[in-house]
Amino acid sequence: MGLRHAGAPAIMTVSNAPSSSRRGLHVITWGCQMNVYDSARMSDVLRPLGYQPVDLPDSADMIILNTCHIRDKAAEKVFSELGRLRKIKEARKENGEQTIIAVAGCVAQAEGQEILTRAPYVDIVLGPQTYHRLPEMVARAARAGGAVIDTEFPAEQKFDFLPDTAAPQTPGNYTAFLTIQEGCDKFCSFCVVPYTRGAESSRSVTSVLAEAQRMADSGVREICLLGQNVNAYHGEGPDGQVWTLARLAATLADIPGILRIRYMTSHPRDMDDSLITAHRDLPALMPFLHLPVQAGSDRILQAMNRGHTADDYRDIVRRLREVRPDLALSSDFIVGHPGETDEDFEATMQLVRDVRFALAYSFKYSQRPGTPAAGAPFQVPEDVKDARLQALQALLREQQDAFNDTLVGQTIPVLFTGEGRKPGQITGRSPWLQPVHVSGPRHLIGQELPVRITERLTNSLGGILVEETVYA
């Protein structure tokens, strides 16, 4: 499952750069944080062609759907949206305006030709590894007057061909995603990522540090490092050595202006000693870790091809908490994997009770064509999956509330990132990623300040500023 996924599409915008030939660009993003990052970079590569963000597809000369294949019926949702965009394209054509429609991301990678068969008005289909070639695809589509499809896994690293732009480029953004690793070699039975994102690959250290420096220069104070298996990072360093995530994080922490570092999503098999030690030695590395376990039954973990046992996971958590006692955990869970019995599910519930999570995401198993589990025997009935999911989510919610309750009365550092919903309110994030709201002036946004937590709300914390003194 990996990176966290949103339930609804998001509209991506980036800063406007001057251009002699302005064209409207509208990007709709489904899915995880890496897709959000990818959408911003697609906007970057199209900017030299004059494409600038517009809020509505009706006024866009180019519309990109950046898709996700993780959730159920993902492809059908894309085709439904394409039907809506077709009407916009036809209406603009009647007014003498051309509209390029592109489908990008994991659904594009998985469906490929099927998209052009069912939606022949689509101009470009591109996989997540080829968006650095978008300008060439736009030119080819214009010249040929037909559709362009590019869903190969190119030999070249796409990051080597992206423009050197500071992301995010919108003034006032104090947190940013930075992709450092892509792909997966794990081949979990339920997951399409190895087939849509390809094999594990890591960006060079020089490339990552350069982008992080640009982010810091643009005002970013917190960076979240992204990867399908981010702790499998093995980028080539400027010294010719292979760097681990721990070594990279230590170097990033030395960049002036970067106060906080996070990373996601991790795999238990790649949680090595150096990274565990980094949680002890790097104050900038936040005490919050998203470490998916998926299940607590060894039999199901083996069926999932996870490559670890429940006790392996417990041991990793024990070692992490020994070096960083305030570390809180987040995880992913799948209920109803083929063959899961009541005893297997109870083993998952017991692991949750043993570990205790500050936050977790849980889902019913859903079949993904082409994955090993899709054709496995003993598929679990939907009503059984529903009941198990409700029981698991109730336990996870109880643990989340209990963890948040422990912070009431404490004074914690909060990085303020924007205005709150109420007048005179500002909002930020705790080290453990909870939203925190206080009454305070706007000029404090972008600073990390001590806040005494006074209440636990449904999905956030309320507090009061202790003093307007920035943390060193």
Sine and cosine of phi, psi and omega as CSV:
sin_phi,cos_phi,sin_psi,cos_psi,sin_omega,cos_omega
0.00,0.00,-0.82,0.57,0.17,-0.99
0.96,0.28,-0.79,-0.62,-0.15,-0.99
-0.87,0.49,0.52,-0.85,-0.07,-1.00
-0.94,0.35,0.62,-0.78,-0.08,-1.00
-0.88,-0.48,0.65,-0.76,0.04,-1.00
-1.00,0.04,0.46,-0.89,-0.03,-1.00
-0.99,0.12,-0.30,0.95,-0.03,-1.00
-0.74,-0.67,0.43,-0.90,-0.01,-1.00
-0.92,0.40,0.50,-0.86,0.04,-1.00
-0.91,-0.42,0.52,-0.86,0.04,-1.00
-0.99,-0.12,0.85,-0.52,-0.04,-1.00
-1.00,-0.04,0.70,-0.72,0.15,-0.99
-0.74,-0.67,0.50,-0.87,0.08,-1.00
-0.74,-0.68,0.08,-1.00,-0.08,-1.00
-0.95,0.32,0.41,-0.91,0.02,-1.00
-1.00,0.04,0.78,-0.63,0.11,-0.99
-0.95,-0.32,0.56,-0.83,-0.03,-1.00
-0.89,0.45,0.61,-0.79,0.02,-1.00
-0.46,-0.89,0.58,-0.82,-0.01,-1.00
-0.98,0.20,-0.33,0.94,-0.02,-1.00
-0.76,-0.65,1.00,-0.09,-0.09,-1.00
-1.00,0.10,0.72,-0.69,0.09,-1.00
-0.73,-0.68,0.59,-0.81,-0.03,-1.00
-0.99,0.14,0.69,-0.72,0.04,-1.00
-0.81,-0.59,0.78,-0.62,0.02,-1.00
-0.81,-0.59,0.87,-0.50,-0.04,-1.00
-0.90,-0.43,0.82,-0.58,0.06,-1.00
-0.95,-0.32,0.81,-0.58,-0.12,-0.99
-0.89,-0.46,0.80,-0.61,0.20,-0.98
-0.96,-0.30,0.50,-0.87,0.25,-0.97
0.97,-0.25,-0.56,-0.83,-0.26,-0.97
-1.00,0.08,0.05,-1.00,0.00,-1.00
-0.88,0.47,-0.52,0.85,0.02,-1.00
-0.92,0.40,-0.57,0.83,0.08,-1.00
-0.92,0.40,-0.59,0.81,0.07,-1.00
-0.88,0.48,-0.72,0.70,0.04,-1.00
-0.88,0.48,-0.72,0.70,-0.02,-1.00
-0.88,0.48,-0.62,0.78,0.01,-1.00
-0.89,0.46,-0.66,0.75,0.04,-1.00
-0.89,0.46,-0.64,0.77,-0.01,-1.00
-0.96,0.29,-0.52,0.85,0.12,-0.99
-0.89,0.45,-0.64,0.77,0.09,-1.00
-0.88,0.48,-0.62,0.79,0.02,-1.00
-0.87,0.49,-0.74,0.67,-0.10,-0.99
-0.95,0.32,-0.35,0.93,0.00,-1.00
-1.00,-0.02,-0.24,0.97,-0.04,-1.00
-0.86,0.51,-0.66,0.75,0.03,-1.00
-0.89,0.46,-0.33,0.95,0.07,-1.00
-1.00,0.09,0.00,1.00,0.03,-1.00
0.99,-0.14,0.05,1.00,-0.03,-1.00
-0.98,0.20,0.79,-0.61,0.02,-1.00
-0.79,-0.61,0.51,-0.86,-0.09,-1.00
-0.93,0.37,0.64,-0.77,0.14,-0.99
-0.78,-0.62,0.46,-0.89,-0.12,-0.99
-0.98,0.20,-0.44,0.90,-0.09,-1.00
-0.85,-0.53,0.62,-0.78,0.02,-1.00
-0.91,0.41,-0.41,0.91,-0.02,-1.00
-0.88,0.48,-0.42,0.91,-0.03,-1.00
-0.94,-0.35,0.32,0.95,-0.07,-1.00
-0.98,-0.18,0.72,-0.70,0.13,-0.99
-0.99,0.15,-0.32,0.95,0.08,-1.00
-0.59,-0.81,0.71,-0.70,0.02,-1.00
-0.83,-0.55,0.78,-0.62,0.02,-1.00
-0.89,-0.46,0.80,-0.60,0.19,-0.98
-0.99,-0.15,0.92,-0.38,0.05,-1.00
-0.99,-0.14,0.94,-0.35,-0.30,-0.95
-0.97,-0.26,0.30,-0.96,0.01,-1.00
-0.77,-0.64,0.64,-0.77,-0.06,-1.00
-0.95,-0.32,0.16,0.99,-0.10,-1.00
-0.97,0.24,-0.72,0.69,-0.12,-0.99
-0.98,0.21,0.30,-0.95,-0.02,-1.00
-0.90,0.43,0.63,-0.77,0.06,-1.00
0.85,0.53,0.54,0.84,-0.05,-1.00
-0.87,0.50,-0.70,0.72,-0.05,-1.00
-0.90,0.43,-0.65,0.76,-0.02,-1.00
-0.91,0.41,-0.56,0.83,0.05,-1.00
-0.91,0.42,-0.60,0.80,0.04,-1.00
-0.91,0.41,-0.71,0.70,-0.01,-1.00
-0.90,0.43,-0.56,0.83,0.06,-1.00
-0.90,0.44,-0.70,0.72,0.03,-1.00
-0.91,0.41,-0.61,0.79,0.03,-1.00
-0.89,0.46,-0.59,0.81,0.05,-1.00
-0.87,0.49,-0.62,0.79,0.05,-1.00
-0.93,0.37,-0.65,0.76,-0.03,-1.00
-0.94,0.33,-0.48,0.88,0.04,-1.00
-0.86,0.51,-0.67,0.74,0.00,-1.00
-0.89,0.45,-0.63,0.78,0.03,-1.00
-0.91,0.42,-0.69,0.72,0.01,-1.00
-0.88,0.48,-0.68,0.74,-0.01,-1.00
-0.92,0.38,-0.63,0.78,0.01,-1.00
-0.91,0.41,-0.65,0.76,0.03,-1.00
-0.93,0.38,-0.58,0.82,0.01,-1.00
-0.89,0.45,-0.62,0.79,0.04,-1.00
-0.89,0.46,-0.43,0.90,0.04,-1.00
-1.00,-0.06,0.15,0.99,0.03,-1.00
0.99,0.16,0.30,0.95,-0.03,-1.00
-0.94,-0.34,0.71,-0.70,0.01,-1.00
-1.00,-0.02,0.63,-0.78,0.05,-1.00
-0.77,-0.64,0.83,-0.56,0.09,-1.00
-1.00,-0.08,0.80,-0.60,0.08,-1.00
-0.94,-0.34,0.81,-0.59,0.01,-1.00
-0.84,-0.55,0.65,-0.76,0.11,-0.99
-0.92,-0.39,0.86,-0.52,-0.05,-1.00
-0.86,-0.51,0.11,-0.99,0.14,-0.99
1.00,0.01,-0.34,-0.94,-0.21,-0.98
-0.96,0.26,-0.55,0.83,0.09,-1.00
-0.92,0.40,-0.63,0.77,0.07,-1.00
-0.87,0.50,-0.67,0.74,0.01,-1.00
-0.90,0.43,-0.66,0.76,-0.09,-1.00
-0.98,0.19,-0.61,0.79,-0.12,-0.99
-1.00,-0.06,-0.58,0.81,0.09,-1.00
0.75,0.67,-0.93,-0.37,-0.08,-1.00
-0.88,0.48,-0.50,0.87,0.00,-1.00
-0.86,0.51,-0.56,0.83,0.03,-1.00
-0.89,0.45,-0.72,0.70,-0.01,-1.00
-0.93,0.35,-0.49,0.87,0.04,-1.00
-0.94,0.33,-0.71,0.71,-0.05,-1.00
-1.00,0.10,-0.41,0.91,-0.02,-1.00
-0.71,-0.70,0.95,0.30,-0.10,-1.00
-0.91,0.42,-0.17,0.99,0.04,-1.00
-0.99,0.15,-0.11,0.99,0.09,-1.00
-0.95,0.31,0.70,-0.72,-0.07,-1.00
-1.00,-0.09,-0.55,0.83,-0.09,-1.00
-0.65,-0.76,0.72,-0.70,0.14,-0.99
-0.83,-0.56,0.84,-0.54,-0.06,-1.00
-0.65,-0.76,0.61,-0.79,0.02,-1.00
-0.99,0.13,0.17,-0.99,-0.06,-1.00
-0.93,0.37,-0.24,0.97,0.01,-1.00
-1.00,-0.08,0.03,1.00,-0.14,-0.99
-0.84,-0.55,0.16,0.99,-0.12,-0.99
-0.94,0.35,-0.25,0.97,0.09,-1.00
-0.93,0.37,-0.24,0.97,0.01,-1.00
-0.99,-0.14,0.22,0.98,-0.03,-1.00
-0.83,0.56,-0.72,0.70,0.01,-1.00
-0.83,0.56,-0.65,0.76,0.05,-1.00
-0.90,0.44,-0.65,0.76,0.00,-1.00
-0.90,0.43,-0.65,0.76,0.03,-1.00
-0.88,0.48,-0.69,0.72,0.01,-1.00
-0.90,0.43,-0.67,0.75,0.00,-1.00
-0.90,0.43,-0.66,0.75,0.01,-1.00
-0.90,0.44,-0.62,0.78,0.01,-1.00
-0.93,0.36,-0.64,0.77,-0.03,-1.00
-0.94,0.33,-0.73,0.68,-0.13,-0.99
-0.99,0.16,-0.39,0.92,-0.04,-1.00
0.94,0.33,0.26,0.97,0.01,-1.00
-0.71,-0.70,-0.05,-1.00,-0.08,-1.00
-0.98,0.21,0.51,-0.86,0.07,-1.00
-0.89,-0.46,0.75,-0.66,0.05,-1.00
-0.82,-0.57,0.76,-0.65,0.00,-1.00
-0.61,-0.79,1.00,-0.06,-0.01,-1.00
-0.83,-0.56,0.47,0.88,0.05,-1.00
-0.98,0.22,0.26,-0.97,0.18,-0.98
-0.98,-0.22,1.00,-0.04,-0.13,-0.99
-0.92,0.40,0.45,-0.89,0.01,-1.00
-0.94,0.35,-0.55,0.84,-0.04,-1.00
-0.98,0.21,0.49,-0.87,0.07,-1.00
-0.98,0.22,0.85,-0.53,-0.06,-1.00
-0.88,0.48,-0.51,0.86,-0.04,-1.00
-0.91,0.41,-0.39,0.92,0.03,-1.00
-0.96,0.29,-0.22,0.98,-0.08,-1.00
-0.91,-0.41,0.08,1.00,-0.01,-1.00
-1.00,0.08,0.49,-0.87,0.00,-1.00
-0.93,0.38,0.49,-0.87,0.02,-1.00
-0.99,0.15,0.98,0.20,0.01,-1.00
-0.92,-0.40,0.51,-0.86,0.01,-1.00
-0.99,0.15,0.87,-0.50,0.00,-1.00
-0.88,-0.48,0.73,-0.68,-0.01,1.00
-0.98,0.20,0.43,-0.90,-0.08,-1.00
-0.97,-0.24,0.00,1.00,0.02,-1.00
-0.99,0.16,0.86,-0.51,0.02,-1.00
-0.83,0.56,0.63,-0.77,0.02,-1.00
1.00,-0.07,-0.01,1.00,0.11,-0.99
-1.00,0.03,0.88,-0.47,-0.06,-1.00
-0.96,-0.27,-0.10,1.00,0.10,-1.00
-0.81,-0.59,0.49,-0.87,-0.05,-1.00
-0.45,-0.89,0.49,-0.87,0.15,-0.99
-1.00,-0.04,0.56,-0.83,0.04,-1.00
-0.63,-0.78,0.94,-0.35,0.00,-1.00
-0.97,0.24,0.81,-0.59,0.00,-1.00
-0.88,-0.48,-0.26,0.96,-0.08,-1.00
-0.50,-0.87,0.56,-0.83,0.04,-1.00
-0.67,-0.74,0.34,-0.94,0.11,-0.99
0.99,0.13,0.13,-0.99,-0.07,-1.00
-0.47,-0.88,0.69,-0.72,0.07,-1.00
-0.95,-0.31,0.15,0.99,-0.15,-0.99
-0.99,0.10,-0.54,0.84,0.03,-1.00
0.80,0.60,0.82,0.57,0.16,-0.99
-0.88,0.47,0.55,-0.83,-0.18,-0.98
-0.89,0.45,-0.40,0.91,-0.12,-0.99
-0.98,-0.19,-0.05,1.00,-0.29,-0.96
-0.93,-0.37,0.65,-0.76,0.00,-1.00
-1.00,-0.10,-0.11,0.99,-0.14,-0.99
-0.83,0.56,-0.71,0.71,0.01,-1.00
-0.86,0.51,-0.44,0.90,-0.04,-1.00
-1.00,0.04,-0.39,0.92,-0.03,-1.00
-0.97,-0.25,-0.46,0.89,0.00,-1.00
-0.96,-0.30,-0.23,0.97,0.05,-1.00
1.00,0.09,-0.19,-0.98,-0.06,-1.00
-0.95,0.31,0.33,-0.94,0.02,-1.00
-0.89,0.45,0.74,-0.67,0.09,-1.00
-0.56,-0.83,0.50,-0.87,-0.06,-1.00
-0.83,-0.56,0.59,-0.81,0.09,-1.00
-0.95,0.30,0.41,-0.91,0.06,-1.00
-0.93,0.36,0.48,-0.88,0.03,-1.00
-0.87,0.50,-0.66,0.75,-0.01,-1.00
-0.86,0.52,-0.69,0.72,0.01,-1.00
-0.90,0.44,-0.70,0.72,-0.01,-1.00
-0.90,0.43,-0.73,0.69,-0.03,-1.00
-0.90,0.44,-0.61,0.79,0.01,-1.00
-0.90,0.43,-0.68,0.74,0.00,-1.00
-0.93,0.36,-0.63,0.77,0.04,-1.00
-0.89,0.46,-0.62,0.78,0.03,-1.00
-0.90,0.44,-0.66,0.75,0.05,-1.00
-0.89,0.45,-0.63,0.78,0.05,-1.00
-0.88,0.47,-0.73,0.69,0.01,-1.00
-0.88,0.48,-0.65,0.76,0.00,-1.00
-0.91,0.43,-0.47,0.88,0.00,-1.00
-1.00,0.04,0.03,1.00,0.10,-1.00
0.95,-0.32,0.00,1.00,0.01,-1.00
-0.92,0.39,0.70,-0.72,0.00,-1.00
-0.91,-0.42,-0.32,0.95,0.02,-1.00
-0.74,-0.68,0.78,-0.62,0.02,-1.00
-0.89,-0.45,0.73,-0.68,0.12,-0.99
-0.94,-0.33,0.91,-0.42,-0.01,-1.00
-0.98,0.18,0.76,-0.65,-0.12,-0.99
-0.92,-0.39,0.52,-0.85,0.14,-0.99
-0.07,-1.00,0.49,-0.87,0.11,-0.99
-0.87,0.49,-0.59,0.80,0.14,-0.99
-0.71,-0.70,0.96,0.30,-0.21,-0.98
-0.89,0.46,-0.51,0.86,-0.01,-1.00
-0.99,0.13,0.07,1.00,0.19,-0.98
-1.00,-0.03,0.15,0.99,-0.03,-1.00
-0.80,0.60,0.73,-0.69,0.01,-1.00
-0.53,-0.85,0.86,0.51,-0.06,-1.00
-0.98,0.18,0.48,-0.88,0.05,-1.00
-0.97,0.25,0.78,-0.62,-0.01,-1.00
-1.00,0.01,0.24,-0.97,0.03,-1.00
-0.89,0.45,-0.29,0.96,0.04,-1.00
-1.00,0.02,0.06,1.00,-0.01,-1.00
0.99,0.11,-0.07,1.00,0.02,-1.00
-1.00,-0.02,0.37,-0.93,0.11,-0.99
-0.99,0.11,0.83,-0.56,-0.03,-1.00
-1.00,-0.10,0.62,-0.79,0.12,-0.99
-1.00,0.04,0.16,-0.99,0.08,-1.00
-0.88,0.47,-0.60,0.80,0.00,-1.00
-0.88,0.48,-0.71,0.71,0.00,-1.00
-0.92,0.38,-0.64,0.77,0.03,-1.00
-0.89,0.46,-0.70,0.71,-0.01,-1.00
-0.88,0.48,-0.63,0.78,0.01,-1.00
-0.90,0.44,-0.61,0.80,0.02,-1.00
-0.96,0.28,-0.64,0.77,0.05,-1.00
-0.88,0.47,-0.58,0.81,-0.02,-1.00
-0.91,0.42,-0.31,0.95,0.01,-1.00
-1.00,0.07,-0.11,0.99,0.01,-1.00
-0.96,0.29,0.85,-0.52,0.00,-1.00
-0.84,0.55,0.72,-0.69,0.02,-1.00
0.99,-0.16,-0.43,0.90,0.02,-1.00
-0.99,0.12,0.93,-0.37,-0.05,-1.00
-1.00,-0.08,-0.51,0.86,-0.13,-0.99
-0.70,-0.71,0.58,-0.82,0.08,-1.00
-0.74,-0.67,0.73,-0.68,0.13,-0.99
-0.79,-0.61,0.21,-0.98,0.10,-1.00
-0.48,-0.88,0.56,-0.83,0.07,-1.00
-0.27,-0.96,0.50,-0.87,0.08,1.00
-0.95,-0.32,0.57,-0.82,-0.09,-1.00
-0.98,-0.18,0.39,-0.92,0.12,-0.99
-0.90,-0.43,0.69,-0.73,0.00,-1.00
-0.82,0.57,-0.53,0.85,-0.04,-1.00
-0.92,0.39,-0.34,0.94,-0.05,-1.00
-0.96,-0.29,0.24,0.97,-0.01,-1.00
-1.00,0.07,1.00,0.09,-0.13,-0.99
-1.00,0.04,0.10,-0.99,-0.06,-1.00
-0.87,0.49,-0.63,0.78,-0.06,-1.00
-0.90,0.43,-0.59,0.81,-0.01,-1.00
-0.96,0.27,-0.62,0.79,0.07,-1.00
-0.88,0.47,-0.69,0.73,0.03,-1.00
-0.90,0.44,-0.57,0.82,0.02,-1.00
-0.86,0.50,-0.54,0.84,0.03,-1.00
-0.92,0.38,-0.35,0.94,0.09,-1.00
-1.00,0.08,-0.62,0.79,-0.23,-0.97
-0.99,-0.12,-0.29,0.96,-0.08,-1.00
-0.94,-0.34,0.97,-0.22,0.03,-1.00
-0.87,0.50,-0.49,0.87,-0.01,-1.00
-0.95,0.32,-0.35,0.94,0.01,-1.00
-0.98,0.21,0.93,-0.37,-0.14,-0.99
-0.91,0.41,0.53,-0.85,-0.05,-1.00
-0.99,0.13,0.75,0.66,-0.01,-1.00
-0.61,-0.79,0.83,-0.56,-0.10,-0.99
-0.76,-0.66,0.81,-0.59,0.12,-0.99
-1.00,-0.05,0.94,-0.34,-0.09,-1.00
-0.75,-0.66,1.00,-0.01,-0.06,-1.00
-0.88,0.47,0.69,-0.72,0.07,-1.00
-0.92,-0.40,-0.54,0.84,0.08,-1.00
0.98,0.21,-0.65,0.76,-0.02,-1.00
-0.35,-0.94,0.29,-0.96,0.00,-1.00
-0.93,-0.38,0.04,1.00,0.02,-1.00
-0.99,-0.14,0.81,-0.58,0.02,-1.00
-0.87,0.49,-0.58,0.82,0.01,-1.00
-0.90,0.43,-0.67,0.74,0.02,-1.00
-0.96,0.29,-0.62,0.78,0.06,-1.00
-0.86,0.51,-0.62,0.79,0.06,-1.00
-0.93,0.37,-0.67,0.75,0.04,-1.00
-0.89,0.45,-0.53,0.85,0.04,-1.00
-0.97,0.23,-0.20,0.98,-0.07,-1.00
0.89,0.46,0.65,0.76,-0.03,-1.00
-0.97,0.22,-0.46,0.89,0.05,-1.00
0.99,0.16,0.25,0.97,0.08,-1.00
-0.52,-0.85,0.32,-0.95,0.07,-1.00
-0.98,-0.21,0.14,-0.99,0.06,-1.00
-0.90,0.44,-0.62,0.78,0.02,-1.00
-0.95,0.33,-0.51,0.86,0.13,-0.99
-0.85,0.53,-0.69,0.73,0.00,-1.00
-0.91,0.42,-0.71,0.70,0.02,-1.00
-0.85,0.52,-0.62,0.79,-0.01,-1.00
-0.92,0.39,-0.65,0.76,0.06,-1.00
-0.87,0.50,-0.71,0.70,0.00,-1.00
-0.88,0.47,-0.68,0.74,0.02,-1.00
-0.86,0.51,-0.72,0.69,-0.02,-1.00
-0.91,0.42,-0.64,0.77,0.03,-1.00
-0.89,0.45,-0.69,0.72,-0.06,-1.00
-0.96,0.27,-0.38,0.92,0.10,-0.99
-0.92,0.40,-0.64,0.77,-0.04,-1.00
-1.00,0.02,-0.38,0.93,-0.01,-1.00
-0.64,-0.77,0.99,0.11,-0.11,-0.99
-0.85,0.52,-0.43,0.90,-0.03,-1.00
-1.00,-0.02,0.14,0.99,-0.02,-1.00
-0.93,0.36,0.71,-0.70,0.07,-1.00
-0.91,-0.41,0.49,-0.87,-0.10,-0.99
-0.90,-0.44,0.56,-0.83,0.18,-0.98
-0.84,-0.54,0.40,-0.92,-0.04,-1.00
-0.42,-0.91,0.12,-0.99,0.13,-0.99
-0.89,-0.45,0.58,-0.82,0.07,-1.00
-0.70,-0.71,0.62,-0.78,0.13,-0.99
-0.87,-0.49,0.81,-0.58,0.09,-1.00
-0.96,-0.27,0.51,-0.86,0.06,-1.00
0.99,0.17,0.39,0.92,0.13,-0.99
-0.86,0.52,0.57,-0.82,-0.02,-1.00
-0.75,0.66,0.76,-0.65,0.01,-1.00
1.00,-0.01,-0.09,1.00,-0.04,-1.00
-0.93,0.36,0.83,-0.55,0.04,-1.00
-0.99,-0.13,0.08,-1.00,0.09,-1.00
-0.87,0.49,-0.61,0.79,0.01,-1.00
-0.92,0.40,-0.63,0.78,0.05,-1.00
-0.90,0.45,-0.69,0.73,0.00,-1.00
-0.90,0.43,-0.64,0.77,0.03,-1.00
-0.89,0.46,-0.56,0.83,0.06,-1.00
-0.90,0.44,-0.59,0.81,0.08,-1.00
-0.91,0.42,-0.70,0.72,0.02,-1.00
-0.88,0.48,-0.61,0.79,0.00,-1.00
-0.93,0.37,-0.62,0.78,0.05,-1.00
-0.89,0.46,-0.65,0.76,0.03,-1.00
-0.88,0.47,-0.68,0.73,0.02,-1.00
-0.90,0.44,-0.61,0.79,-0.04,-1.00
-0.94,0.33,-0.69,0.72,-0.13,-0.99
-0.99,0.12,-0.72,0.70,-0.07,-1.00
0.92,0.39,0.88,-0.47,-0.10,-1.00
-0.92,-0.40,0.62,-0.79,0.08,-1.00
-0.99,0.15,-0.38,0.93,-0.02,-1.00
-0.31,-0.95,0.54,-0.84,0.05,-1.00
-0.35,-0.94,0.41,-0.91,0.02,-1.00
-0.87,-0.50,0.75,-0.67,-0.08,-1.00
-0.71,-0.70,0.58,-0.81,-0.12,-0.99
-0.59,-0.81,0.42,-0.91,0.20,-0.98
-0.99,0.17,0.64,-0.77,0.09,-1.00
-0.87,0.50,0.70,-0.71,0.11,-0.99
-0.72,-0.69,0.62,-0.78,-0.10,-1.00
-0.94,0.34,0.68,-0.73,0.09,-1.00
-0.88,-0.48,0.91,-0.41,-0.03,-1.00
-0.80,0.60,0.71,-0.71,0.03,-1.00
1.00,-0.06,-0.20,0.98,0.03,-1.00
-1.00,-0.05,0.48,-0.88,-0.05,-1.00
-0.83,0.55,-0.62,0.79,-0.08,-1.00
-0.95,0.31,-0.35,0.94,-0.08,-1.00
-0.87,0.49,-0.58,0.81,-0.01,-1.00
-0.97,-0.24,0.20,0.98,-0.05,-1.00
-0.95,0.30,0.51,-0.86,0.05,-1.00
-0.96,0.29,0.16,-0.99,0.08,-1.00
0.89,0.46,0.73,0.69,0.13,-0.99
-0.89,0.45,0.68,-0.73,-0.08,-1.00
-0.99,0.14,0.74,-0.68,0.01,-1.00
-0.86,0.52,0.51,-0.86,-0.06,-1.00
-0.87,0.49,-0.64,0.77,-0.04,-1.00
-0.92,0.39,-0.54,0.84,0.06,-1.00
-0.93,0.36,-0.69,0.73,0.04,-1.00
-0.88,0.48,-0.66,0.76,0.01,-1.00
-0.86,0.50,-0.73,0.68,-0.04,-1.00
-0.90,0.43,-0.66,0.75,0.00,-1.00
-0.91,0.40,-0.66,0.75,-0.01,-1.00
-0.89,0.45,-0.67,0.74,0.01,-1.00
-0.88,0.47,-0.67,0.74,0.01,-1.00
-0.91,0.42,-0.69,0.73,0.01,-1.00
-0.90,0.43,-0.71,0.70,-0.04,-1.00
-0.91,0.42,-0.55,0.83,0.05,-1.00
-0.90,0.44,-0.67,0.74,0.03,-1.00
-0.92,0.39,-0.68,0.73,0.00,-1.00
-0.91,0.42,-0.63,0.78,0.02,-1.00
-0.91,0.41,-0.63,0.78,0.05,-1.00
-0.87,0.49,-0.68,0.74,0.01,-1.00
-0.93,0.36,-0.63,0.78,0.02,-1.00
-0.89,0.46,-0.72,0.70,0.01,-1.00
-0.89,0.45,-0.64,0.77,0.00,-1.00
-0.90,0.43,-0.66,0.75,0.02,-1.00
-0.90,0.43,-0.71,0.70,0.00,-1.00
-0.89,0.45,-0.56,0.83,0.04,-1.00
-0.89,0.46,-0.52,0.85,-0.02,-1.00
-0.92,0.39,-0.33,0.94,-0.03,-1.00
-1.00,0.06,-0.28,0.96,0.00,-1.00
-0.90,0.43,0.80,-0.60,-0.05,-1.00
1.00,-0.10,-0.25,0.97,0.02,-1.00
-1.00,0.04,0.41,-0.91,0.14,-0.99
-0.96,-0.27,0.85,-0.53,-0.10,-0.99
-0.75,-0.66,0.40,-0.91,0.06,-1.00
-0.98,0.20,0.71,-0.71,0.02,-1.00
-0.81,-0.59,0.79,-0.62,0.10,-0.99
-1.00,-0.02,0.92,-0.39,-0.05,-1.00
-0.99,0.12,0.75,-0.66,-0.14,-0.99
-0.85,-0.53,-0.16,0.99,-0.01,-1.00
-0.01,-1.00,-0.01,-1.00,0.03,-1.00
-0.99,0.15,0.52,-0.85,0.05,-1.00
-0.99,0.11,-0.04,-1.00,-0.03,-1.00
-0.97,0.25,-0.45,0.89,-0.04,-1.00
-1.00,-0.09,0.49,-0.87,0.04,-1.00
-0.86,0.51,0.68,-0.74,0.01,-1.00
0.97,0.24,0.20,0.98,-0.04,-1.00
-0.95,-0.32,0.64,-0.77,0.15,-0.99
-0.85,-0.52,0.40,-0.92,-0.09,-1.00
-0.71,-0.70,0.46,-0.89,0.00,-1.00
-0.40,-0.92,-0.29,-0.96,-0.03,-1.00
-0.81,-0.59,0.63,-0.78,0.11,-0.99
-0.98,0.21,0.15,-0.99,0.11,-0.99
-0.86,0.51,-0.40,0.92,-0.03,-1.00
-0.99,-0.15,0.25,0.97,0.16,-0.99
0.99,0.17,0.03,1.00,0.06,-1.00
-0.95,0.31,0.61,-0.79,0.18,-0.98
-0.91,0.41,0.67,-0.74,0.01,-1.00
-0.78,-0.62,0.76,-0.66,-0.02,-1.00
-0.90,-0.44,0.69,-0.73,0.08,-1.00
-0.62,-0.79,0.30,-0.95,0.19,-0.98
-1.00,0.09,0.79,-0.61,-0.05,-1.00
-0.09,-1.00,0.32,-0.95,-0.03,-1.00
-0.97,0.25,0.44,-0.90,-0.05,-1.00
-0.89,0.45,-0.48,0.88,-0.09,-1.00
-0.93,0.37,-0.17,0.99,0.04,-1.00
-0.99,0.10,-0.19,0.98,0.01,-1.00
-0.90,0.44,0.72,-0.69,-0.07,-1.00
0.99,-0.14,-0.06,1.00,0.00,-1.00
-0.94,-0.35,0.42,-0.91,0.10,-0.99
-0.97,-0.23,0.86,-0.51,-0.14,-0.99
-0.73,-0.69,0.43,-0.90,0.05,-1.00
-0.97,0.24,0.72,-0.69,-0.01,-1.00
-0.76,-0.65,0.74,-0.67,0.13,-0.99
-1.00,0.00,0.87,-0.50,-0.04,-1.00
-0.97,0.22,0.80,-0.61,-0.06,-1.00
-0.93,-0.37,-0.34,0.94,-0.02,-1.00
-0.40,-0.92,0.49,-0.87,0.11,-0.99
-0.97,-0.24,0.88,-0.48,0.04,-1.00
-0.99,-0.13,-0.08,-1.00,-0.10,-0.99
-0.86,0.51,-0.76,0.64,-0.04,-1.00
-0.76,-0.65,0.38,0.93,-0.04,-1.00
-0.36,-0.93,0.00,-1.00,0.03,-1.00
-0.83,-0.55,0.54,-0.84,0.11,-0.99
-0.93,-0.37,0.51,-0.86,-0.02,-1.00
-0.31,-0.95,-0.06,-1.00,0.05,-1.00
-0.76,-0.65,0.57,-0.82,0.04,-1.00
-0.91,0.41,0.73,-0.68,0.06,-1.00
-0.98,0.19,-0.68,0.73,0.05,-1.00
-0.26,-0.97,0.41,-0.91,0.02,-1.00
-1.00,0.01,0.83,0.56,0.02,-1.00
-0.89,-0.45,0.84,-0.54,-0.04,-1.00
-0.95,0.32,0.66,-0.75,0.11,-0.99
-0.88,0.47,0.61,-0.79,0.02,-1.00
-0.94,0.34,0.00,0.00,0.00,0.00
